[in-house]
Amino acid sequence: MLKQGKDIFRFDTFGDEAFWGDTLHLHQAIAGEKLGGVGPGVSPKTALAVGLKVDLDALPASLVDQLKAGKINLDDPATTLALLKLNSVVGVTGHFDQQGKLVSMGIQCALCHSTVDDALVPGIGHRLDGWGARDLNVGAIVSLAPNLQPFSDLLGVDIATVKKVLGSWGPGCYDAELDKDGKGLRPDGKRACTLIPPAYGLAGVNLHTWTGFGSVPYWNAYVGATEMHGSGTFYDARLNDKAMYPIAAKSGSYNSHGKPDQLTSKLAALHFYQLAIPAPKPPAGSYDQTAARLGKVVFEGKGKCATCHVPPLYTEPGNNLHTPSEIGVDSFQADRSPTHMYRTAPLAGLWSRQSRGFYHDGRFQTLDEVIQHYDKHFTLGLSPEESKELVEFMKSL
């Protein structure tokens, strides 16, 4: 079951090529005009620049040697297609006809929830499942699609507006509520997306994602059927609220029944595998061990961090949600959720999430900024030294 879940996580599209390929024609933009598609095509260099990753273990040894020797043209879209034929592009499946032409494509869970260790070069290495894809620019990739009309029709806006919203996301950010509530931007004009959360270290954790309106299997069904656009079943009557979720209520995505259902039978194994992915341990030498030991005392005492981030889960056992006022932030993202709250994020593996900032929208660039926020909000009276020790402890988790 573990192996089955890993295969589903890494390679199953749930039939979503019917949307990404057959409807949006994204594969045509990847191939480029010279290879039977449209436009200039997507070279490996461009693909890596927008955060796509390549699985080193899927490459034959001869190709690895050529890459090391600089003998592979990374500016040629034909090389991208060759990598797709090897099933080596993390989270993306290419479908080819008998003549070798790319005729469709689909995506997998691993697209947004895996990365690589850069063992060969940046962007090419061994898979790291469960990591939030903080380099992945989903908006830029989707914008390449020759046919964005389905998004325009769904949201009731023109294609220029669709591209503006997609362009606002940037690396590591995705909006999983846009197709439910239609809120492309915050009221202040800033992006409405959230950082892609990790899918590791979730064993024992109740609610998933930043605003916690579902568990891990809930989100697997939600994403598989309504975000990846796979053929499956998803139901949540809360989203049939015309005032709060006008797009979902109109489209019926709150009650999806794809035929044939290629998702539901895989949810158990997928969940099983995800719960088996441990949070990654920090590399040796990546934090000050002495300061971390002192920081642990602050974390569990004066800093009051462990009140909510309860070890060893580093979130609350039970209903791990808090109101925006409790944690001292605005309610925009919380109010897009049926909970109107924010989840206490599990902290294990926090060291691996230091790019793109912290909190749901990356508003705090460093861990020290997070600590200063709580120090002020809760009037903790932490000294500069205690704050530094707290940072080192959190980097050790």
Backbone torsions as a table, in degrees:
resi	resn	phi	psi	omega
1	MET	NA	-36.6	176.9
2	LEU	-62.1	-46.7	179.0
3	LYS	-64.1	-41.9	178.9
4	GLN	-60.3	-44.2	179.5
5	GLY	-64.2	-38.7	177.5
6	LYS	-63.6	-42.7	179.3
7	ASP	-63.5	-40.0	178.2
8	ILE	-64.4	-47.3	-179.4
9	PHE	-58.9	-41.8	-174.1
10	ARG	-86.5	-32.1	-166.8
11	PHE	-128.1	-11.5	-174.3
12	ASP	-86.4	130.6	178.1
13	THR	-97.3	-9.2	-175.9
14	PHE	56.2	25.2	179.4
15	GLY	80.5	15.8	-175.2
16	ASP	-75.4	-4.5	174.9
17	GLU	-62.4	-21.1	176.0
18	ALA	-62.9	-26.8	178.8
19	PHE	-94.1	-55.7	-173.5
20	TRP	-69.1	-35.1	178.9
21	GLY	-94.7	-63.1	-171.9
22	ASP	-66.2	-32.1	-177.7
23	THR	-98.0	-54.4	-178.0
24	LEU	-80.1	-20.5	-178.4
25	HIS	60.7	33.7	-178.7
26	LEU	-62.0	-30.8	179.1
27	HIS	-61.5	-30.7	179.9
28	GLN	-66.1	-38.5	177.9
29	ALA	-68.5	-32.6	178.3
30	ILE	-69.5	-43.9	-177.8
31	ALA	-69.5	-43.0	-176.8
32	GLY	85.7	160.9	-174.3
33	GLU	-58.8	-39.6	-177.1
34	LYS	-65.3	-21.6	-177.5
35	LEU	-113.8	26.7	174.7
36	GLY	91.9	6.6	179.2
37	GLY	-108.4	-140.0	179.4
38	VAL	-134.7	153.7	176.4
39	GLY	71.2	-166.1	-175.6
40	PRO	-75.9	-15.8	-175.9
41	GLY	85.7	171.1	-178.8
42	VAL	-114.3	113.0	178.0
43	SER	-80.4	162.4	175.4
44	PRO	-57.5	-36.7	179.7
45	LYS	-62.9	-42.1	177.9
46	THR	-67.4	-42.1	-179.8
47	ALA	-61.0	-43.9	178.6
48	LEU	-66.1	-33.7	-179.4
49	ALA	-66.4	-28.7	177.9
50	VAL	-96.7	13.5	170.1
51	GLY	93.8	3.6	173.8
52	LEU	-69.3	150.3	-175.7
53	LYS	-123.0	157.8	179.8
54	VAL	-121.3	130.4	-179.3
55	ASP	-80.3	108.0	-178.1
56	LEU	-59.3	-35.4	-176.3
57	ASP	-72.3	-11.5	177.1
58	ALA	-91.7	-3.9	-177.2
59	LEU	-95.3	137.6	174.7
60	PRO	-65.4	151.8	-176.2
61	ALA	-57.1	-37.0	-179.3
62	SER	-63.6	-37.5	179.1
63	LEU	-70.4	-38.0	177.3
64	VAL	-61.1	-43.3	178.4
65	ASP	-61.9	-40.4	179.0
66	GLN	-66.6	-39.0	177.2
67	LEU	-63.3	-42.9	178.9
68	LYS	-62.6	-34.6	-178.2
69	ALA	-85.9	-1.1	179.5
70	GLY	71.3	26.2	-176.7
71	LYS	-96.3	3.5	179.2
72	ILE	-104.0	131.0	-179.6
73	ASN	-78.7	104.5	-177.9
74	LEU	-87.0	5.1	176.5
75	ASP	-102.6	4.5	-174.7
76	ASP	-108.6	121.8	176.8
77	PRO	-56.5	-24.5	178.1
78	ALA	-62.5	-31.5	177.4
79	THR	-68.6	-36.9	176.3
80	THR	-61.1	-44.3	179.4
81	LEU	-64.4	-37.2	177.6
82	ALA	-63.1	-39.3	177.6
83	LEU	-67.2	-36.2	176.6
84	LEU	-66.6	-38.1	178.1
85	LYS	-62.8	-29.1	178.3
86	LEU	-83.4	-0.6	-177.5
87	ASN	56.4	41.6	-174.7
88	SER	-107.4	-8.2	178.8
89	VAL	-83.1	116.1	-173.0
90	VAL	-61.6	121.3	175.3
91	GLY	85.1	3.6	-177.9
92	VAL	-130.8	133.6	175.9
93	THR	-117.0	128.4	175.1
94	GLY	-100.6	140.8	176.8
95	HIS	-111.9	126.1	-174.8
96	PHE	-119.7	148.0	175.0
97	ASP	-86.3	-177.6	-175.5
98	GLN	-65.8	-21.1	178.4
99	GLN	-89.2	0.3	178.6
100	GLY	87.0	11.8	178.5
101	LYS	-84.7	135.6	177.0
102	LEU	-72.2	116.0	-173.8
103	VAL	-112.6	-10.7	176.3
104	SER	-170.1	174.9	178.0
105	MET	-158.7	155.3	176.6
106	GLY	-138.9	171.5	-179.9
107	ILE	-125.8	161.1	-179.3
108	GLN	-124.7	172.7	176.4
109	CYS	-53.9	-37.6	-175.4
110	ALA	-63.7	-19.0	-179.6
111	LEU	-56.9	-47.0	-176.7
112	CYS	-99.8	-14.2	-173.9
113	HIS	-125.0	34.2	172.4
114	SER	-149.4	157.9	170.4
115	THR	-143.6	-165.7	176.2
116	VAL	-132.2	165.6	-175.2
117	ASP	-90.3	8.7	177.7
118	ASP	58.8	32.5	-175.9
119	ALA	-61.8	-33.7	-179.7
120	LEU	-92.6	-62.6	174.7
121	VAL	-146.5	167.3	176.9
122	PRO	-53.9	122.5	179.3
123	GLY	97.0	-10.7	178.2
124	ILE	-126.5	117.1	-178.0
125	GLY	-176.7	-164.3	-179.5
126	HIS	-82.2	143.5	-177.2
127	ARG	-61.9	143.7	170.8
128	LEU	-124.9	90.4	-177.3
129	ASP	-69.7	144.9	175.4
130	GLY	93.3	-13.6	-180.0
131	TRP	-76.5	136.6	173.2
132	GLY	-64.8	134.4	-175.8
133	ALA	-79.7	80.0	-174.0
134	ARG	-74.3	-10.7	175.1
135	ASP	-94.3	-14.6	-170.6
136	LEU	-76.2	122.6	177.7
137	ASN	-99.8	84.0	-175.9
138	VAL	-60.2	-42.6	-177.9
139	GLY	-60.8	-42.2	179.5
140	ALA	-65.9	-37.8	-179.9
141	ILE	-67.6	-48.0	-179.1
142	VAL	-63.1	-34.8	-179.0
143	SER	-62.2	-20.5	179.0
144	LEU	-71.7	-18.9	-175.0
145	ALA	-58.5	130.9	178.4
146	PRO	-63.3	-25.2	-177.5
147	ASN	-122.9	97.8	176.9
148	LEU	-100.4	7.9	-177.6
149	GLN	-59.0	-36.6	177.7
150	PRO	-56.9	-38.1	177.1
151	PHE	-70.2	-40.5	178.3
152	SER	-60.6	-44.9	-179.8
153	ASP	-66.3	-42.4	-178.0
154	LEU	-63.7	-45.9	-174.3
155	LEU	-86.8	-13.9	-180.0
156	GLY	71.8	33.2	178.0
157	VAL	-131.9	168.0	179.0
158	ASP	-79.9	167.7	-175.7
159	ILE	-65.1	-32.6	177.3
160	ALA	-60.2	-38.4	178.0
161	THR	-70.1	-39.1	175.4
162	VAL	-57.1	-46.9	-178.9
163	LYS	-66.9	-34.4	177.7
164	LYS	-62.6	-44.1	180.0
165	VAL	-66.6	-46.8	178.7
166	LEU	-60.2	-37.2	-179.7
167	GLY	-71.3	-17.8	-179.3
168	SER	-79.1	-18.3	-172.0
169	TRP	-67.4	-55.7	-177.2
170	GLY	77.5	178.1	-176.5
171	PRO	-62.0	138.3	172.5
172	GLY	76.6	8.6	-174.7
173	CYS	-124.5	139.3	-179.1
174	TYR	-148.9	147.0	-179.4
175	ASP	-112.2	102.3	-177.3
176	ALA	-86.3	-0.9	177.9
177	GLU	-109.5	-8.8	-175.9
178	LEU	-54.2	-43.3	-178.2
179	ASP	-80.6	6.3	175.5
180	LYS	-109.9	-44.0	-176.7
181	ASP	-113.3	-10.6	176.3
182	GLY	73.4	13.8	-179.1
183	LYS	-87.9	93.8	-175.7
184	GLY	-75.4	-28.8	-179.0
185	LEU	-139.5	159.2	173.9
186	ARG	-70.0	162.8	176.9
187	PRO	-57.8	-27.4	179.1
188	ASP	-86.2	5.6	177.1
189	GLY	89.2	-6.0	179.1
190	LYS	-79.8	168.1	-176.8
191	ARG	-62.8	148.3	-178.0
192	ALA	-103.1	-1.1	-177.6
193	CYS	-75.8	169.7	174.9
194	THR	-123.4	156.8	176.5
195	LEU	-62.3	141.6	179.1
196	ILE	-66.9	120.1	-176.0
197	PRO	-79.2	157.9	175.7
198	PRO	-72.2	157.2	176.7
199	ALA	-118.4	27.1	175.5
200	TYR	-112.8	165.5	175.2
201	GLY	62.5	31.2	-175.2
202	LEU	-99.1	-2.9	178.5
203	ALA	-63.0	125.1	-179.0
204	GLY	89.8	-7.4	-178.6
205	VAL	-92.7	133.1	-176.3
206	ASN	-76.3	-80.8	-172.9
207	LEU	-89.0	148.3	-174.7
208	HIS	-115.2	159.3	-178.8
209	THR	68.6	173.6	-167.0
210	TRP	-64.1	-35.6	-177.5
211	THR	-109.8	5.0	167.1
212	GLY	55.1	42.1	178.5
213	PHE	-96.3	23.7	172.7
214	GLY	-173.5	164.9	177.9
215	SER	-85.2	-177.0	178.3
216	VAL	-60.8	-50.7	178.9
217	PRO	-65.7	-29.7	174.8
218	TYR	-59.0	-49.1	-177.3
219	TRP	-69.4	-31.1	175.5
220	ASN	-61.6	-41.4	178.7
221	ALA	-71.5	-42.7	179.8
222	TYR	-58.6	-51.3	-177.6
223	VAL	-70.3	-44.9	-177.8
224	GLY	-58.8	-42.1	-175.5
225	ALA	-89.6	-35.8	-171.6
226	THR	-110.7	-19.8	179.3
227	GLU	-104.5	-49.0	174.0
228	MET	-72.7	-20.1	-178.2
229	HIS	64.8	38.4	172.9
230	GLY	-75.7	172.1	179.5
231	SER	-94.5	100.3	-176.6
232	GLY	-161.7	-173.0	-177.3
233	THR	-110.2	134.2	173.2
234	PHE	-146.1	136.9	179.8
235	TYR	-141.9	130.6	172.2
236	ASP	-156.3	102.4	-176.7
237	ALA	-62.5	-21.0	179.1
238	ARG	-61.9	-27.3	-177.8
239	LEU	-84.3	-3.2	175.8
240	ASN	-92.2	53.3	-178.7
241	ASP	-119.4	106.3	-172.4
242	LYS	-63.6	-26.7	179.9
243	ALA	-79.2	-43.0	-175.2
244	MET	-89.4	-36.8	-177.3
245	TYR	-128.7	66.1	-175.4
246	PRO	-61.4	-34.3	-178.3
247	ILE	-71.1	-45.2	179.9
248	ALA	-65.0	-40.0	-179.3
249	ALA	-65.2	-37.7	-179.0
250	LYS	-75.4	-42.0	-175.7
251	SER	-79.7	-22.9	-177.2
252	GLY	81.8	13.6	-178.0
253	SER	-67.2	-16.8	176.7
254	TYR	-69.0	-13.7	-178.1
255	ASN	-138.8	70.4	-174.3
256	SER	-89.7	136.7	178.2
257	HIS	-139.6	80.7	178.7
258	GLY	-71.0	141.5	179.1
259	LYS	-123.5	126.6	-7.0
260	PRO	-72.6	156.6	179.7
261	ASP	-77.8	107.0	-179.5
262	GLN	-103.1	13.4	-174.1
263	LEU	-117.4	-50.2	-168.5
264	THR	-57.0	-41.7	-177.1
265	SER	-67.8	-12.7	-177.1
266	LYS	-102.8	-6.1	-175.0
267	LEU	-65.7	-36.4	-177.9
268	ALA	-65.3	-49.6	-179.8
269	ALA	-66.4	-38.3	178.4
270	LEU	-61.4	-45.2	178.1
271	HIS	-62.2	-43.8	-179.9
272	PHE	-56.6	-45.0	-179.8
273	TYR	-67.9	-44.3	-178.1
274	GLN	-60.5	-39.2	179.4
275	LEU	-69.2	-16.8	180.0
276	ALA	-90.9	-5.1	-179.8
277	ILE	-84.6	112.2	-179.0
278	PRO	-77.3	157.1	172.4
279	ALA	-66.4	139.4	-178.0
280	PRO	-70.1	142.0	178.4
281	LYS	-80.7	142.7	-179.5
282	PRO	-66.6	143.6	179.1
283	PRO	-63.3	150.1	177.0
284	ALA	-58.8	134.5	178.3
285	GLY	82.8	5.3	-176.7
286	SER	-87.3	-5.3	177.9
287	TYR	-152.1	162.2	179.9
288	ASP	-84.7	110.0	-174.2
289	GLN	-64.8	-39.0	-179.9
290	THR	-65.4	-46.0	178.7
291	ALA	-64.5	-36.0	179.9
292	ALA	-63.9	-38.8	178.4
293	ARG	-64.1	-39.8	177.2
294	LEU	-69.7	-36.1	179.2
295	GLY	-65.1	-30.9	178.0
296	LYS	-63.1	-37.6	178.3
297	VAL	-65.1	-41.5	178.1
298	VAL	-66.9	-42.2	-179.1
299	PHE	-57.6	-43.4	-175.8
300	GLU	-89.7	-8.8	-177.3
301	GLY	-121.0	-102.2	-173.2
302	LYS	-57.0	-36.2	-178.2
303	GLY	-74.3	-17.9	178.4
304	LYS	58.4	18.4	-177.4
305	CYS	-64.7	-39.6	-175.3
306	ALA	-71.0	-7.7	176.0
307	THR	-59.9	-40.3	178.8
308	CYS	-106.1	-43.4	179.3
309	HIS	-87.2	75.4	-170.7
310	VAL	-76.7	120.4	177.4
311	PRO	-65.1	149.0	-1.7
312	PRO	-92.7	3.1	177.0
313	LEU	-74.6	-30.3	-175.3
314	TYR	59.0	30.1	164.4
315	THR	-150.9	172.9	-179.2
316	GLU	-76.4	134.7	165.0
317	PRO	-65.2	128.4	-178.3
318	GLY	108.7	-147.0	-175.8
319	ASN	-83.5	89.2	-168.9
320	ASN	-85.8	64.2	-177.7
321	LEU	-128.9	150.1	177.0
322	HIS	-140.2	150.6	177.3
323	THR	-71.6	155.8	177.2
324	PRO	-55.7	-39.4	-178.8
325	SER	-66.1	-30.6	178.9
326	GLU	-63.4	-35.9	-177.1
327	ILE	-104.9	1.9	170.2
328	GLY	76.0	34.5	177.8
329	VAL	-130.7	167.9	179.9
330	ASP	-69.1	164.8	-172.4
331	SER	-100.4	6.4	-172.1
332	PHE	-52.9	-55.1	-175.8
333	GLN	-71.4	-37.1	178.2
334	ALA	-61.1	-38.2	-177.2
335	ASP	-75.3	-5.5	172.6
336	ARG	-86.7	-6.5	-178.8
337	SER	-105.2	147.3	174.3
338	PRO	-59.4	-20.5	-178.8
339	THR	-81.2	-27.1	-173.3
340	HIS	57.7	28.6	-177.9
341	MET	-136.1	173.6	175.2
342	TYR	-116.8	143.8	178.8
343	ARG	-82.6	145.8	169.8
344	THR	-74.2	106.1	-174.7
345	ALA	-67.9	131.8	173.1
346	PRO	-61.5	139.1	-173.1
347	LEU	-98.7	-12.3	-178.6
348	ALA	-59.0	133.2	-178.2
349	GLY	80.3	14.4	-176.2
350	LEU	-59.0	-30.4	-179.6
351	TRP	-57.5	-29.7	-176.9
352	SER	-82.3	-2.6	-176.3
353	ARG	-114.7	30.3	-175.1
354	GLN	-84.7	-8.8	176.4
355	SER	-87.9	146.0	177.0
356	ARG	75.1	5.4	174.2
357	GLY	94.0	-179.9	-176.4
358	PHE	-122.2	166.5	-171.4
359	TYR	78.0	175.7	-173.2
360	HIS	-62.0	-29.6	-176.1
361	ASP	-117.0	11.1	178.4
362	GLY	71.5	22.9	-174.9
363	ARG	-66.4	-27.0	176.3
364	PHE	-104.0	121.2	-174.2
365	GLN	-77.2	-27.3	-176.9
366	THR	-132.3	162.6	175.9
367	LEU	-64.5	-33.1	178.4
368	ASP	-63.0	-37.1	177.5
369	GLU	-64.7	-36.8	176.8
370	VAL	-62.1	-46.8	-178.8
371	ILE	-63.5	-41.7	179.5
372	GLN	-63.7	-35.6	177.8
373	HIS	-62.0	-49.0	-178.6
374	TYR	-70.9	-33.4	177.2
375	ASP	-59.3	-42.9	179.2
376	LYS	-73.6	-44.1	-175.2
377	HIS	-64.7	-40.3	-177.3
378	PHE	-101.5	4.0	-179.2
379	THR	50.5	56.2	-175.4
380	LEU	-79.3	-29.9	-179.3
381	GLY	71.8	36.2	179.8
382	LEU	-72.4	140.4	174.9
383	SER	-80.6	160.6	176.6
384	PRO	-55.0	-36.6	-179.6
385	GLU	-68.9	-40.6	178.7
386	GLU	-65.4	-36.9	177.2
387	SER	-63.4	-43.0	178.7
388	LYS	-63.4	-40.4	179.7
389	GLU	-66.0	-38.3	177.0
390	LEU	-61.9	-42.3	179.2
391	VAL	-59.6	-45.5	-178.2
392	GLU	-65.1	-37.4	177.8
393	PHE	-63.8	-45.1	-178.5
394	MET	-66.1	-32.1	175.8
395	LYS	-70.2	-17.4	-178.5
396	SER	-87.8	-10.8	-173.1
397	LEU	-73.2	NA	NA
